[in-house]
Amino acid sequence: MGLPKGFVSRLSRKDYGPNLMVFFAGREDQIHFKLYAAVDRGGYHIADLLTLNPGEKELIRAVRWAITHDVSPGFREVMKNLLKEMGYGQVAEKI
């Protein structure tokens, strides 16, 4: 269904010896993934998302990406309610 635009450019590489390199998702992408997972899994990932302390613009970008993966009205409503519960009512109103 697609990764967030620019995902590969935000990866950070860490080498562990001569034969192992690991790429880590950037903060912005983690926000995208955690928001989608929190809505999809009934809030299971909320603590992780809150730890990232996303700003309004970051969440709006994450919402726009997430709703391309589940276009149902129910998903959108659950997302709005979750954002309000997390203290991001201003973002919920922009959906």
N, C-alpha and C positions, 0 to 999 in steps of 0.2 A: 504494500500500500504506500510505501515511500517513506523515506527519512526526511527530517526537517531540511529545508533548503540550506545549503552550506555546511551540512553535517561533517563531511570529510575535512573541510578546511579548518574545522574547530577541534579536530582530534589532537590529542597530545600523545607523543610517543615516549615510552620509557624502555630503555634497554636493560635487560637482566642477564648479564654475561654475553658471550659472543653468539649464542644460538637462540636467544629468546628476546623478542621485542613485543611489547604490549601497547595497544592504542586505547586511550581512555576518552570517553565522550566528554565534550565540553559542558560547562555549567548550563548554558542556554538549552542544550539538547537534553540534559538531565531534567530540567524543568518541564520540557515538552513531554518526555516519557513518564515522569512522575505524575503530572496532571492527568494524562490519559489513563494511566493505571489506577489512580485514585478514583476516578469516575467509573471506570470499567469494573473495578474490583470492590466497589462499595466502601471506599475510604481507606483501604488497607495501606496505601502509600502516602497518606496525608502528612504524617510526621516527617518523612523524608523530604517532601515538598516544602514544608514549612521551615525545615532546617536550611534549605537553599535560600530562604528569604527573598522570593522573587518580587521584583518591582511590577508596577501596573503594566508597563509596556511589554515586559517579558511575558507576563501572563496572557496578555491579549494575543501576542504572537503564538503562544502555546495553545490557546483556545482555538485560534484559527486553524492551526495544524490538526488538532485533535478532532475537530468536527468534520474534517475531510475523511477521517477513518471510521466514523460512525455518524451517519447523516440523519439518524432517527430523531424525531422530536423528543422522545424519552431521554436519550443521551444528553441532549442540550438542556433539558429541564434538570436532570440530575446534576449536570455541571454547574448550572446557575445556583442551585441550592447548596452545593458543596462550596462554591466560592463565597457565598454569603456566610456560611457557617465558619469559614476560615478567616473571615474579616475582610474579604475582598468584594464587598457589595458593589463598589463602583465599577469593578470589572464585570461582574454579573449583569449589571444594567446595560453594558455595551454589547452584550451577546445578542 
